[in-house]
C-alpha cells in the first residue's frame, strides 16, 4: 500500500512529525522554499484573478534545490 506523503520545510520537523504520524506516512523536508515569485516582472497575472506565477529557485541561490525537487516528485508519484 502506498504511503501518504507530507512535505514540510524543516528536516527536524519532518523527523518529529513522522514519529507522530506513524508508518503509514512518509514525511519529507523541502529544506526551505523550493519556488519563489520571478525576479523580473510582476509575479501575478492581473487578467486571471491575480494568479501568482512561481519559478523554481535555481541551484545558484539554493544549493541542491533541483535534486530536492526531483526527490519530492519521486516520493509524490509513489505516494
N, CA, C and O atoms as a Tripos MOL2 file, in Angstrom:
@<TRIPOS>MOLECULE
protein
  316   315    79     0     0
PROTEIN
NO_CHARGES

@<TRIPOS>ATOM
      1 N           0.8390   -1.1860    0.0000 N.3       1 UNK1
      2 CA          0.0000    0.0000    0.0000 C.3       1 UNK1
      3 C           0.8810    1.2450    0.0000 C.2       1 UNK1
      4 O           1.8760    1.3140    0.7210 O.2       1 UNK1
      5 N           0.5110    2.2080   -0.7990 N.am      2 UNK2
      6 CA          1.2810    3.4540   -0.8940 C.3       2 UNK2
      7 C           1.1330    4.2620    0.3830 C.2       2 UNK2
      8 O           0.0810    4.2730    1.0220 O.2       2 UNK2
      9 N           2.2020    4.9280    0.7300 N.am      3 UNK3
     10 CA          2.1670    5.7770    1.9190 C.3       3 UNK3
     11 C           1.6040    7.1420    1.5690 C.2       3 UNK3
     12 O           1.6200    7.5560    0.4100 O.2       3 UNK3
     13 N           1.1140    7.8250    2.5660 N.am      4 UNK4
     14 CA          0.6640    9.2040    2.4200 C.3       4 UNK4
     15 C           1.8820   10.1060    2.5670 C.2       4 UNK4
     16 O           2.7090    9.8970    3.4550 O.2       4 UNK4
     17 N           1.9930   11.0970    1.7120 N.am      5 UNK5
     18 CA          3.1520   11.9790    1.7240 C.3       5 UNK5
     19 C           2.8090   13.3080    2.3800 C.2       5 UNK5
     20 O           1.7870   13.9200    2.0700 O.2       5 UNK5
     21 N           3.6650   13.7440    3.2810 N.am      6 UNK6
     22 CA          3.5560   15.0520    3.9220 C.3       6 UNK6
     23 C           4.8880   15.7570    3.6840 C.2       6 UNK6
     24 O           5.9510   15.2010    3.9600 O.2       6 UNK6
     25 N           4.8220   16.9920    3.1670 N.am      7 UNK7
     26 CA          6.0500   17.7560    2.9060 C.3       7 UNK7
     27 C           6.0890   18.9530    3.8390 C.2       7 UNK7
     28 O           5.1430   19.7390    3.8960 O.2       7 UNK7
     29 N           7.1840   19.0870    4.5660 N.am      8 UNK8
     30 CA          7.4160   20.2160    5.4650 C.3       8 UNK8
     31 C           8.7510   20.8580    5.0820 C.2       8 UNK8
     32 O           9.5180   20.2890    4.3060 O.2       8 UNK8
     33 N           9.0220   22.0350    5.6240 N.am      9 UNK9
     34 CA         10.2650   22.7320    5.2710 C.3       9 UNK9
     35 C          11.4890   22.2030    6.0070 C.2       9 UNK9
     36 O          12.5630   22.0980    5.4150 O.2       9 UNK9
     37 N          11.3490   21.8780    7.2570 N.am     10 UNK10
     38 CA         12.4860   21.5650    8.1080 C.3      10 UNK10
     39 C          12.7140   20.0590    8.2600 C.2      10 UNK10
     40 O          11.7670   19.3220    8.5350 O.2      10 UNK10
     41 N          13.9600   19.5870    8.0850 N.am     11 UNK11
     42 CA         14.2520   18.1670    8.3060 C.3      11 UNK11
     43 C          13.9770   17.7300    9.7480 C.2      11 UNK11
     44 O          13.5210   16.6110    9.9800 O.2      11 UNK11
     45 N          14.2500   18.5960   10.7000 N.am     12 UNK12
     46 CA         13.9950   18.2550   12.1040 C.3      12 UNK12
     47 C          12.4970   18.0960   12.3560 C.2      12 UNK12
     48 O          12.0750   17.1810   13.0630 O.2      12 UNK12
     49 N          11.6990   18.9850   11.7780 N.am     13 UNK13
     50 CA         10.2480   18.8830   11.9230 C.3      13 UNK13
     51 C           9.7210   17.6440   11.2160 C.2      13 UNK13
     52 O           8.7900   17.0000   11.6980 O.2      13 UNK13
     53 N          10.3120   17.3090   10.0780 N.am     14 UNK14
     54 CA          9.8940   16.1130    9.3430 C.3      14 UNK14
     55 C          10.0920   14.8680   10.2030 C.2      14 UNK14
     56 O           9.2290   13.9910   10.2460 O.2      14 UNK14
     57 N          11.2060   14.7990   10.8720 N.am     15 UNK15
     58 CA         11.5070   13.6510   11.7350 C.3      15 UNK15
     59 C          10.5160   13.5730   12.8980 C.2      15 UNK15
     60 O          10.0160   12.4940   13.2170 O.2      15 UNK15
     61 N          10.2340   14.7040   13.5220 N.am     16 UNK16
     62 CA          9.3070   14.7390   14.6560 C.3      16 UNK16
     63 C           7.8890   14.3930   14.2210 C.2      16 UNK16
     64 O           7.2170   13.5930   14.8720 O.2      16 UNK16
     65 N           7.4360   14.9830   13.1360 N.am     17 UNK17
     66 CA          6.0850   14.7330   12.6450 C.3      17 UNK17
     67 C           5.9300   13.2780   12.2380 C.2      17 UNK17
     68 O           4.8780   12.6790   12.4600 O.2      17 UNK17
     69 N           6.9640   12.7090   11.6480 N.am     18 UNK18
     70 CA          6.9120   11.3080   11.2380 C.3      18 UNK18
     71 C           6.6990   10.3810   12.4310 C.2      18 UNK18
     72 O           6.0210    9.3620   12.3080 O.2      18 UNK18
     73 N           7.2640   10.7210   13.5670 N.am     19 UNK19
     74 CA          7.0770    9.9200   14.7820 C.3      19 UNK19
     75 C           5.6060    9.9020   15.1980 C.2      19 UNK19
     76 O           5.0950    8.8720   15.6370 O.2      19 UNK19
     77 N           4.9280   11.0370   15.0600 N.am     20 UNK20
     78 CA          3.5230   11.1350   15.4550 C.3      20 UNK20
     79 C           2.5890   10.4690   14.4440 C.2      20 UNK20
     80 O           1.5920    9.8570   14.8280 O.2      20 UNK20
     81 N           2.9060   10.5850   13.1710 N.am     21 UNK21
     82 CA          2.0080   10.0660   12.1410 C.3      21 UNK21
     83 C           2.1320    8.5590   11.9450 C.2      21 UNK21
     84 O           1.1530    7.8990   11.5960 O.2      21 UNK21
     85 N           3.3010    8.0200   12.1620 N.am     22 UNK22
     86 CA          3.4650    6.5790   12.0720 C.3      22 UNK22
     87 C           3.8850    6.0910   10.6930 C.2      22 UNK22
     88 O           4.2280    6.8710    9.8040 O.2      22 UNK22
     89 N           3.8450    4.7540   10.5490 N.am     23 UNK23
     90 CA          4.4120    4.1110    9.3670 C.3      23 UNK23
     91 C           3.5850    4.2650    8.0960 C.2      23 UNK23
     92 O           4.0850    3.9870    7.0070 O.2      23 UNK23
     93 N           2.3390    4.6990    8.2080 N.am     24 UNK24
     94 CA          1.5090    4.8970    7.0140 C.3      24 UNK24
     95 C           1.8090    6.2150    6.3160 C.2      24 UNK24
     96 O           1.2380    6.5040    5.2650 O.2      24 UNK24
     97 N           2.6950    7.0090    6.8870 N.am     25 UNK25
     98 CA          3.0210    8.3210    6.3330 C.3      25 UNK25
     99 C           4.5110    8.4210    6.0530 C.2      25 UNK25
    100 O           5.3420    7.8820    6.7850 O.2      25 UNK25
    101 N           4.8210    9.1200    4.9810 N.am     26 UNK26
    102 CA          6.2050    9.4570    4.6570 C.3      26 UNK26
    103 C           6.3020   10.9760    4.7580 C.2      26 UNK26
    104 O           5.6000   11.6950    4.0460 O.2      26 UNK26
    105 N           7.1580   11.4570    5.6280 N.am     27 UNK27
    106 CA          7.3150   12.8980    5.8260 C.3      27 UNK27
    107 C           8.6760   13.3000    5.2730 C.2      27 UNK27
    108 O           9.7120   12.8260    5.7390 O.2      27 UNK27
    109 N           8.6630   14.1800    4.2730 N.am     28 UNK28
    110 CA          9.8890   14.6390    3.6220 C.3      28 UNK28
    111 C          10.0540   16.1360    3.8720 C.2      28 UNK28
    112 O           9.0750   16.8500    4.0890 O.2      28 UNK28
    113 N          11.2920   16.5960    3.8390 N.am     29 UNK29
    114 CA         11.6010   18.0110    4.0390 C.3      29 UNK29
    115 C          12.0350   18.6500    2.7310 C.2      29 UNK29
    116 O          12.8200   18.0770    1.9750 O.2      29 UNK29
    117 N          11.5160   19.8420    2.4720 N.am     30 UNK30
    118 CA         11.9280   20.5990    1.2870 C.3      30 UNK30
    119 C          13.1730   21.4400    1.5800 C.2      30 UNK30
    120 O          13.7610   22.0320    0.6760 O.2      30 UNK30
    121 N          13.5570   21.4840    2.8350 N.am     31 UNK31
    122 CA         14.7090   22.2520    3.3090 C.3      31 UNK31
    123 C          14.5720   23.7170    2.8730 C.2      31 UNK31
    124 O          15.4600   24.2800    2.2330 O.2      31 UNK31
    125 N          13.4590   24.3010    3.2330 N.am     32 UNK32
    126 CA         13.1700   25.6930    2.8890 C.3      32 UNK32
    127 C          12.2670   25.7930    1.6820 C.2      32 UNK32
    128 O          11.7020   24.7940    1.2360 O.2      32 UNK32
    129 N          12.1290   26.9790    1.1580 N.am     33 UNK33
    130 CA         11.2860   27.1960   -0.0130 C.3      33 UNK33
    131 C          11.9410   26.5960   -1.2520 C.2      33 UNK33
    132 O          13.1630   26.6190   -1.3900 O.2      33 UNK33
    133 N          11.1140   26.0570   -2.1540 N.am     34 UNK34
    134 CA         11.6440   25.4970   -3.3960 C.3      34 UNK34
    135 C          11.2340   26.3280   -4.6040 C.2      34 UNK34
    136 O          11.8420   26.2230   -5.6700 O.2      34 UNK34
    137 N          10.2010   27.1540   -4.4370 N.am     35 UNK35
    138 CA          9.7460   28.0440   -5.5030 C.3      35 UNK35
    139 C           9.5970   29.4480   -4.9540 C.2      35 UNK35
    140 O           9.4270   29.6480   -3.7510 O.2      35 UNK35
    141 N           9.6650   30.4300   -5.8640 N.am     36 UNK36
    142 CA          9.5230   31.8240   -5.4690 C.3      36 UNK36
    143 C           8.8960   32.5880   -6.6310 C.2      36 UNK36
    144 O           8.8110   32.0810   -7.7500 O.2      36 UNK36
    145 N           8.4660   33.7940   -6.3550 N.am     37 UNK37
    146 CA          7.9820   34.6600   -7.4170 C.3      37 UNK37
    147 C           9.1500   35.0070   -8.3270 C.2      37 UNK37
    148 O          10.2880   35.0530   -7.8600 O.2      37 UNK37
    149 N           8.9080   35.2510   -9.6050 N.am     38 UNK38
    150 CA         10.0140   35.5650  -10.5140 C.3      38 UNK38
    151 C          10.7240   36.8590  -10.1310 C.2      38 UNK38
    152 O          10.1080   37.7870   -9.6060 O.2      38 UNK38
    153 N          12.0170   36.9080  -10.3970 N.am     39 UNK39
    154 CA         12.8000   38.0940  -10.0490 C.3      39 UNK39
    155 C          12.4710   39.2700  -10.9670 C.2      39 UNK39
    156 O          12.6330   40.4290  -10.5850 O.2      39 UNK39
    157 N          12.0090   38.9650  -12.1760 N.am     40 UNK40
    158 CA         11.6170   40.0170  -13.1110 C.3      40 UNK40
    159 C          10.1200   39.9220  -13.3630 C.2      40 UNK40
    160 O           9.5610   38.8260  -13.4010 O.2      40 UNK40
    161 N           9.4930   41.0320  -13.5290 N.am     41 UNK41
    162 CA          8.0620   41.0420  -13.8020 C.3      41 UNK41
    163 C           7.2490   41.1820  -12.5300 C.2      41 UNK41
    164 O           7.7910   41.2870  -11.4300 O.2      41 UNK41
    165 N           5.9530   41.1820  -12.7030 N.am     42 UNK42
    166 CA          5.0420   41.4130  -11.5920 C.3      42 UNK42
    167 C           4.8760   40.1990  -10.6920 C.2      42 UNK42
    168 O           4.7540   40.3420   -9.4750 O.2      42 UNK42
    169 N           4.8710   39.0070  -11.2740 N.am     43 UNK43
    170 CA          4.7220   37.7970  -10.4680 C.3      43 UNK43
    171 C           3.2860   37.3550  -10.2840 C.2      43 UNK43
    172 O           3.0280   36.3150   -9.6780 O.2      43 UNK43
    173 N           2.3420   38.1390  -10.8050 N.am     44 UNK44
    174 CA          0.9330   37.7520  -10.7690 C.3      44 UNK44
    175 C           0.3010   38.0820  -12.1160 C.2      44 UNK44
    176 O           0.7180   39.0150  -12.8020 O.2      44 UNK44
    177 N          -0.7070   37.3030  -12.4790 N.am     45 UNK45
    178 CA         -1.4260   37.5150  -13.7340 C.3      45 UNK45
    179 C          -2.6710   38.3400  -13.4240 C.2      45 UNK45
    180 O          -3.6670   37.8070  -12.9350 O.2      45 UNK45
    181 N          -2.6130   39.6290  -13.7060 N.am     46 UNK46
    182 CA         -3.7180   40.5320  -13.3600 C.3      46 UNK46
    183 C          -4.9750   40.2460  -14.1680 C.2      46 UNK46
    184 O          -6.0690   40.6160  -13.7410 O.2      46 UNK46
    185 N          -4.8540   39.6040  -15.3140 N.am     47 UNK47
    186 CA         -6.0170   39.2750  -16.1410 C.3      47 UNK47
    187 C          -6.7350   38.0070  -15.6890 C.2      47 UNK47
    188 O          -7.8530   37.7390  -16.1290 O.2      47 UNK47
    189 N          -6.1170   37.2420  -14.8340 N.am     48 UNK48
    190 CA         -6.7070   35.9800  -14.3600 C.3      48 UNK48
    191 C          -6.7420   35.9410  -12.8370 C.2      48 UNK48
    192 O          -6.1270   35.0830  -12.2040 O.2      48 UNK48
    193 N          -7.4770   36.8920  -12.2650 N.am     49 UNK49
    194 CA         -7.7310   36.9300  -10.8210 C.3      49 UNK49
    195 C          -6.4430   36.9640   -9.9830 C.2      49 UNK49
    196 O          -6.3900   36.3920   -8.8940 O.2      49 UNK49
    197 N          -5.4240   37.6320  -10.4950 N.am     50 UNK50
    198 CA         -4.1450   37.8140   -9.7950 C.3      50 UNK50
    199 C          -3.4970   36.4860   -9.4070 C.2      50 UNK50
    200 O          -2.9210   36.3530   -8.3270 O.2      50 UNK50
    201 N          -3.6000   35.5180  -10.2970 N.am     51 UNK51
    202 CA         -2.9920   34.2140  -10.0640 C.3      51 UNK51
    203 C          -1.4730   34.3650  -10.0360 C.2      51 UNK51
    204 O          -0.9000   34.9450  -10.9580 O.2      51 UNK51
    205 N          -0.8050   33.8510   -8.9880 N.am     52 UNK52
    206 CA          0.6550   34.0140   -8.9030 C.3      52 UNK52
    207 C           1.3920   33.1450   -9.9190 C.2      52 UNK52
    208 O           0.9150   32.0860  -10.3260 O.2      52 UNK52
    209 N           2.5570   33.6230  -10.3100 N.am     53 UNK53
    210 CA          3.4500   32.8880  -11.1950 C.3      53 UNK53
    211 C           4.7030   32.5600  -10.3890 C.2      53 UNK53
    212 O           5.4010   33.4590   -9.9210 O.2      53 UNK53
    213 N           4.9800   31.2710  -10.2310 N.am     54 UNK54
    214 CA          6.1430   30.8530   -9.4610 C.3      54 UNK54
    215 C           7.1910   30.2580  -10.3850 C.2      54 UNK54
    216 O           6.8810   29.7530  -11.4640 O.2      54 UNK54
    217 N           8.4400   30.3290   -9.9370 N.am     55 UNK55
    218 CA          9.5220   29.6570  -10.6520 C.3      55 UNK55
    219 C          10.4020   28.9430   -9.6350 C.2      55 UNK55
    220 O          10.5210   29.3560   -8.4820 O.2      55 UNK55
    221 N          11.0040   27.8730  -10.0930 N.am     56 UNK56
    222 CA         11.8930   27.0920   -9.2440 C.3      56 UNK56
    223 C          13.1110   27.9320   -8.8700 C.2      56 UNK56
    224 O          13.7100   28.5790   -9.7280 O.2      56 UNK56
    225 N          13.4660   27.9200   -7.6140 N.am     57 UNK57
    226 CA         14.6500   28.6560   -7.1690 C.3      57 UNK57
    227 C          15.8800   27.9390   -7.7340 C.2      57 UNK57
    228 O          16.0420   26.7390   -7.5140 O.2      57 UNK57
    229 N          16.7440   28.6500   -8.4550 N.am     58 UNK58
    230 CA         17.9060   27.9880   -9.0730 C.3      58 UNK58
    231 C          18.9200   27.5200   -8.0290 C.2      58 UNK58
    232 O          18.9920   28.0530   -6.9220 O.2      58 UNK58
    233 N          19.6950   26.5140   -8.4100 N.am     59 UNK59
    234 CA         20.7160   25.9690   -7.5180 C.3      59 UNK59
    235 C          21.7510   27.0130   -7.1120 C.2      59 UNK59
    236 O          22.3970   26.8720   -6.0740 O.2      59 UNK59
    237 N          21.9130   28.0580   -7.9220 N.am     60 UNK60
    238 CA         22.8770   29.1050   -7.5760 C.3      60 UNK60
    239 C          22.4230   29.9020   -6.3570 C.2      60 UNK60
    240 O          23.2490   30.5030   -5.6710 O.2      60 UNK60
    241 N          21.1240   29.9140   -6.0820 N.am     61 UNK61
    242 CA         20.6030   30.6200   -4.9050 C.3      61 UNK61
    243 C          20.3050   29.6820   -3.7410 C.2      61 UNK61
    244 O          20.3810   30.0850   -2.5800 O.2      61 UNK61
    245 N          19.9680   28.4440   -4.0470 N.am     62 UNK62
    246 CA         19.6970   27.4360   -3.0150 C.3      62 UNK62
    247 C          20.3290   26.1270   -3.4720 C.2      62 UNK62
    248 O          19.8590   25.4930   -4.4170 O.2      62 UNK62
    249 N          21.3700   25.7430   -2.8090 N.am     63 UNK63
    250 CA         22.1620   24.5780   -3.2080 C.3      63 UNK63
    251 C          21.3040   23.3060   -3.2370 C.2      63 UNK63
    252 O          20.5150   23.0520   -2.3260 O.2      63 UNK63
    253 N          21.4750   22.5190   -4.2950 N.am     64 UNK64
    254 CA         20.8060   21.2310   -4.4810 C.3      64 UNK64
    255 C          19.2900   21.3110   -4.5940 C.2      64 UNK64
    256 O          18.6060   20.3100   -4.3800 O.2      64 UNK64
    257 N          18.7530   22.4730   -4.9230 N.am     65 UNK65
    258 CA         17.2970   22.6170   -4.9980 C.3      65 UNK65
    259 C          16.6960   21.7130   -6.0700 C.2      65 UNK65
    260 O          15.6370   21.1220   -5.8600 O.2      65 UNK65
    261 N          17.3620   21.6010   -7.2130 N.am     66 UNK66
    262 CA         16.8650   20.7460   -8.2910 C.3      66 UNK66
    263 C          16.7750   19.2900   -7.8280 C.2      66 UNK66
    264 O          15.8120   18.5890   -8.1400 O.2      66 UNK66
    265 N          17.7750   18.8500   -7.0900 N.am     67 UNK67
    266 CA         17.8090   17.4770   -6.5720 C.3      67 UNK67
    267 C          16.6860   17.2690   -5.5560 C.2      67 UNK67
    268 O          16.0240   16.2310   -5.5690 O.2      67 UNK67
    269 N          16.4710   18.2370   -4.6870 N.am     68 UNK68
    270 CA         15.4200   18.1460   -3.6740 C.3      68 UNK68
    271 C          14.0510   18.0390   -4.3450 C.2      68 UNK68
    272 O          13.2230   17.2180   -3.9500 O.2      68 UNK68
    273 N          13.8180   18.8670   -5.3560 N.am     69 UNK69
    274 CA         12.5410   18.8500   -6.0690 C.3      69 UNK69
    275 C          12.3420   17.5030   -6.7640 C.2      69 UNK69
    276 O          11.2390   16.9570   -6.7510 O.2      69 UNK69
    277 N          13.3890   16.9710   -7.3610 N.am     70 UNK70
    278 CA         13.3020   15.6670   -8.0290 C.3      70 UNK70
    279 C          12.9410   14.5660   -7.0340 C.2      70 UNK70
    280 O          12.1320   13.6900   -7.3410 O.2      70 UNK70
    281 N          13.5420   14.6120   -5.8400 N.am     71 UNK71
    282 CA         13.2390   13.6160   -4.8040 C.3      71 UNK71
    283 C          11.7940   13.7430   -4.3320 C.2      71 UNK71
    284 O          11.1190   12.7360   -4.1170 O.2      71 UNK71
    285 N          11.3200   14.9700   -4.1720 N.am     72 UNK72
    286 CA          9.9380   15.1780   -3.7340 C.3      72 UNK72
    287 C           8.9430   14.7120   -4.8050 C.2      72 UNK72
    288 O           7.9060   14.1340   -4.4800 O.2      72 UNK72
    289 N           9.2580   14.9610   -6.0650 N.am     73 UNK73
    290 CA          8.3990   14.4960   -7.1500 C.3      73 UNK73
    291 C           8.3390   12.9720   -7.1940 C.2      73 UNK73
    292 O           7.2740   12.3930   -7.4060 O.2      73 UNK73
    293 N           9.4720   12.3340   -6.9950 N.am     74 UNK74
    294 CA          9.5250   10.8720   -6.9910 C.3      74 UNK74
    295 C           8.6920   10.3100   -5.8320 C.2      74 UNK74
    296 O           7.9420    9.3500   -6.0060 O.2      74 UNK74
    297 N           8.8310   10.9120   -4.6660 N.am     75 UNK75
    298 CA          8.0640   10.4780   -3.4940 C.3      75 UNK75
    299 C           6.5660   10.6910   -3.7210 C.2      75 UNK75
    300 O           5.7500    9.8740   -3.2930 O.2      75 UNK75
    301 N           6.2060   11.7810   -4.3900 N.am     76 UNK76
    302 CA          4.7990   12.0690   -4.6670 C.3      76 UNK76
    303 C           4.2080   11.0240   -5.6190 C.2      76 UNK76
    304 O           3.0600   10.6140   -5.4530 O.2      76 UNK76
    305 N           4.9780   10.6010   -6.5970 N.am     77 UNK77
    306 CA          4.4840    9.5750   -7.5320 C.3      77 UNK77
    307 C           4.2520    8.2450   -6.8400 C.2      77 UNK77
    308 O           3.3470    7.4950   -7.2040 O.2      77 UNK77
    309 N           5.0720    7.9560   -5.8420 N.am     78 UNK78
    310 CA          4.9660    6.6780   -5.1290 C.3      78 UNK78
    311 C           3.9240    6.7160   -4.0190 C.2      78 UNK78
    312 O           3.5370    5.6690   -3.5000 O.2      78 UNK78
    313 N           3.4750    7.8840   -3.6570 N.am     79 UNK79
    314 CA          2.5010    8.0020   -2.5520 C.3      79 UNK79
    315 C           1.0860    7.7560   -3.0580 C.2      79 UNK79
    316 O           0.1330    7.8120   -2.2800 O.2      79 UNK79
@<TRIPOS>BOND
     1     1     2 1
     2     2     3 1
     3     3     4 2
     4     3     5 am
     5     5     6 1
     6     6     7 1
     7     7     8 2
     8     7     9 am
     9     9    10 1
    10    10    11 1
    11    11    12 2
    12    11    13 am
    13    13    14 1
    14    14    15 1
    15    15    16 2
    16    15    17 am
    17    17    18 1
    18    18    19 1
    19    19    20 2
    20    19    21 am
    21    21    22 1
    22    22    23 1
    23    23    24 2
    24    23    25 am
    25    25    26 1
    26    26    27 1
    27    27    28 2
    28    27    29 am
    29    29    30 1
    30    30    31 1
    31    31    32 2
    32    31    33 am
    33    33    34 1
    34    34    35 1
    35    35    36 2
    36    35    37 am
    37    37    38 1
    38    38    39 1
    39    39    40 2
    40    39    41 am
    41    41    42 1
    42    42    43 1
    43    43    44 2
    44    43    45 am
    45    45    46 1
    46    46    47 1
    47    47    48 2
    48    47    49 am
    49    49    50 1
    50    50    51 1
    51    51    52 2
    52    51    53 am
    53    53    54 1
    54    54    55 1
    55    55    56 2
    56    55    57 am
    57    57    58 1
    58    58    59 1
    59    59    60 2
    60    59    61 am
    61    61    62 1
    62    62    63 1
    63    63    64 2
    64    63    65 am
    65    65    66 1
    66    66    67 1
    67    67    68 2
    68    67    69 am
    69    69    70 1
    70    70    71 1
    71    71    72 2
    72    71    73 am
    73    73    74 1
    74    74    75 1
    75    75    76 2
    76    75    77 am
    77    77    78 1
    78    78    79 1
    79    79    80 2
    80    79    81 am
    81    81    82 1
    82    82    83 1
    83    83    84 2
    84    83    85 am
    85    85    86 1
    86    86    87 1
    87    87    88 2
    88    87    89 am
    89    89    90 1
    90    90    91 1
    91    91    92 2
    92    91    93 am
    93    93    94 1
    94    94    95 1
    95    95    96 2
    96    95    97 am
    97    97    98 1
    98    98    99 1
    99    99   100 2
   100    99   101 am
   101   101   102 1
   102   102   103 1
   103   103   104 2
   104   103   105 am
   105   105   106 1
   106   106   107 1
   107   107   108 2
   108   107   109 am
   109   109   110 1
   110   110   111 1
   111   111   112 2
   112   111   113 am
   113   113   114 1
   114   114   115 1
   115   115   116 2
   116   115   117 am
   117   117   118 1
   118   118   119 1
   119   119   120 2
   120   119   121 am
   121   121   122 1
   122   122   123 1
   123   123   124 2
   124   123   125 am
   125   125   126 1
   126   126   127 1
   127   127   128 2
   128   127   129 am
   129   129   130 1
   130   130   131 1
   131   131   132 2
   132   131   133 am
   133   133   134 1
   134   134   135 1
   135   135   136 2
   136   135   137 am
   137   137   138 1
   138   138   139 1
   139   139   140 2
   140   139   141 am
   141   141   142 1
   142   142   143 1
   143   143   144 2
   144   143   145 am
   145   145   146 1
   146   146   147 1
   147   147   148 2
   148   147   149 am
   149   149   150 1
   150   150   151 1
   151   151   152 2
   152   151   153 am
   153   153   154 1
   154   154   155 1
   155   155   156 2
   156   155   157 am
   157   157   158 1
   158   158   159 1
   159   159   160 2
   160   159   161 am
   161   161   162 1
   162   162   163 1
   163   163   164 2
   164   163   165 am
   165   165   166 1
   166   166   167 1
   167   167   168 2
   168   167   169 am
   169   169   170 1
   170   170   171 1
   171   171   172 2
   172   171   173 am
   173   173   174 1
   174   174   175 1
   175   175   176 2
   176   175   177 am
   177   177   178 1
   178   178   179 1
   179   179   180 2
   180   179   181 am
   181   181   182 1
   182   182   183 1
   183   183   184 2
   184   183   185 am
   185   185   186 1
   186   186   187 1
   187   187   188 2
   188   187   189 am
   189   189   190 1
   190   190   191 1
   191   191   192 2
   192   191   193 am
   193   193   194 1
   194   194   195 1
   195   195   196 2
   196   195   197 am
   197   197   198 1
   198   198   199 1
   199   199   200 2
   200   199   201 am
   201   201   202 1
   202   202   203 1
   203   203   204 2
   204   203   205 am
   205   205   206 1
   206   206   207 1
   207   207   208 2
   208   207   209 am
   209   209   210 1
   210   210   211 1
   211   211   212 2
   212   211   213 am
   213   213   214 1
   214   214   215 1
   215   215   216 2
   216   215   217 am
   217   217   218 1
   218   218   219 1
   219   219   220 2
   220   219   221 am
   221   221   222 1
   222   222   223 1
   223   223   224 2
   224   223   225 am
   225   225   226 1
   226   226   227 1
   227   227   228 2
   228   227   229 am
   229   229   230 1
   230   230   231 1
   231   231   232 2
   232   231   233 am
   233   233   234 1
   234   234   235 1
   235   235   236 2
   236   235   237 am
   237   237   238 1
   238   238   239 1
   239   239   240 2
   240   239   241 am
   241   241   242 1
   242   242   243 1
   243   243   244 2
   244   243   245 am
   245   245   246 1
   246   246   247 1
   247   247   248 2
   248   247   249 am
   249   249   250 1
   250   250   251 1
   251   251   252 2
   252   251   253 am
   253   253   254 1
   254   254   255 1
   255   255   256 2
   256   255   257 am
   257   257   258 1
   258   258   259 1
   259   259   260 2
   260   259   261 am
   261   261   262 1
   262   262   263 1
   263   263   264 2
   264   263   265 am
   265   265   266 1
   266   266   267 1
   267   267   268 2
   268   267   269 am
   269   269   270 1
   270   270   271 1
   271   271   272 2
   272   271   273 am
   273   273   274 1
   274   274   275 1
   275   275   276 2
   276   275   277 am
   277   277   278 1
   278   278   279 1
   279   279   280 2
   280   279   281 am
   281   281   282 1
   282   282   283 1
   283   283   284 2
   284   283   285 am
   285   285   286 1
   286   286   287 1
   287   287   288 2
   288   287   289 am
   289   289   290 1
   290   290   291 1
   291   291   292 2
   292   291   293 am
   293   293   294 1
   294   294   295 1
   295   295   296 2
   296   295   297 am
   297   297   298 1
   298   298   299 1
   299   299   300 2
   300   299   301 am
   301   301   302 1
   302   302   303 1
   303   303   304 2
   304   303   305 am
   305   305   306 1
   306   306   307 1
   307   307   308 2
   308   307   309 am
   309   309   310 1
   310   310   311 1
   311   311   312 2
   312   311   313 am
   313   313   314 1
   314   314   315 1
   315   315   316 2
@<TRIPOS>SUBSTRUCTURE
     1 UNK1         2 RESIDUE 1 A UNK
     2 UNK2         6 RESIDUE 1 A UNK
     3 UNK3        10 RESIDUE 1 A UNK
     4 UNK4        14 RESIDUE 1 A UNK
     5 UNK5        18 RESIDUE 1 A UNK
     6 UNK6        22 RESIDUE 1 A UNK
     7 UNK7        26 RESIDUE 1 A UNK
     8 UNK8        30 RESIDUE 1 A UNK
     9 UNK9        34 RESIDUE 1 A UNK
    10 UNK10       38 RESIDUE 1 A UNK
    11 UNK11       42 RESIDUE 1 A UNK
    12 UNK12       46 RESIDUE 1 A UNK
    13 UNK13       50 RESIDUE 1 A UNK
    14 UNK14       54 RESIDUE 1 A UNK
    15 UNK15       58 RESIDUE 1 A UNK
    16 UNK16       62 RESIDUE 1 A UNK
    17 UNK17       66 RESIDUE 1 A UNK
    18 UNK18       70 RESIDUE 1 A UNK
    19 UNK19       74 RESIDUE 1 A UNK
    20 UNK20       78 RESIDUE 1 A UNK
    21 UNK21       82 RESIDUE 1 A UNK
    22 UNK22       86 RESIDUE 1 A UNK
    23 UNK23       90 RESIDUE 1 A UNK
    24 UNK24       94 RESIDUE 1 A UNK
    25 UNK25       98 RESIDUE 1 A UNK
    26 UNK26      102 RESIDUE 1 A UNK
    27 UNK27      106 RESIDUE 1 A UNK
    28 UNK28      110 RESIDUE 1 A UNK
    29 UNK29      114 RESIDUE 1 A UNK
    30 UNK30      118 RESIDUE 1 A UNK
    31 UNK31      122 RESIDUE 1 A UNK
    32 UNK32      126 RESIDUE 1 A UNK
    33 UNK33      130 RESIDUE 1 A UNK
    34 UNK34      134 RESIDUE 1 A UNK
    35 UNK35      138 RESIDUE 1 A UNK
    36 UNK36      142 RESIDUE 1 A UNK
    37 UNK37      146 RESIDUE 1 A UNK
    38 UNK38      150 RESIDUE 1 A UNK
    39 UNK39      154 RESIDUE 1 A UNK
    40 UNK40      158 RESIDUE 1 A UNK
    41 UNK41      162 RESIDUE 1 A UNK
    42 UNK42      166 RESIDUE 1 A UNK
    43 UNK43      170 RESIDUE 1 A UNK
    44 UNK44      174 RESIDUE 1 A UNK
    45 UNK45      178 RESIDUE 1 A UNK
    46 UNK46      182 RESIDUE 1 A UNK
    47 UNK47      186 RESIDUE 1 A UNK
    48 UNK48      190 RESIDUE 1 A UNK
    49 UNK49      194 RESIDUE 1 A UNK
    50 UNK50      198 RESIDUE 1 A UNK
    51 UNK51      202 RESIDUE 1 A UNK
    52 UNK52      206 RESIDUE 1 A UNK
    53 UNK53      210 RESIDUE 1 A UNK
    54 UNK54      214 RESIDUE 1 A UNK
    55 UNK55      218 RESIDUE 1 A UNK
    56 UNK56      222 RESIDUE 1 A UNK
    57 UNK57      226 RESIDUE 1 A UNK
    58 UNK58      230 RESIDUE 1 A UNK
    59 UNK59      234 RESIDUE 1 A UNK
    60 UNK60      238 RESIDUE 1 A UNK
    61 UNK61      242 RESIDUE 1 A UNK
    62 UNK62      246 RESIDUE 1 A UNK
    63 UNK63      250 RESIDUE 1 A UNK
    64 UNK64      254 RESIDUE 1 A UNK
    65 UNK65      258 RESIDUE 1 A UNK
    66 UNK66      262 RESIDUE 1 A UNK
    67 UNK67      266 RESIDUE 1 A UNK
    68 UNK68      270 RESIDUE 1 A UNK
    69 UNK69      274 RESIDUE 1 A UNK
    70 UNK70      278 RESIDUE 1 A UNK
    71 UNK71      282 RESIDUE 1 A UNK
    72 UNK72      286 RESIDUE 1 A UNK
    73 UNK73      290 RESIDUE 1 A UNK
    74 UNK74      294 RESIDUE 1 A UNK
    75 UNK75      298 RESIDUE 1 A UNK
    76 UNK76      302 RESIDUE 1 A UNK
    77 UNK77      306 RESIDUE 1 A UNK
    78 UNK78      310 RESIDUE 1 A UNK
    79 UNK79      314 RESIDUE 1 A UNK
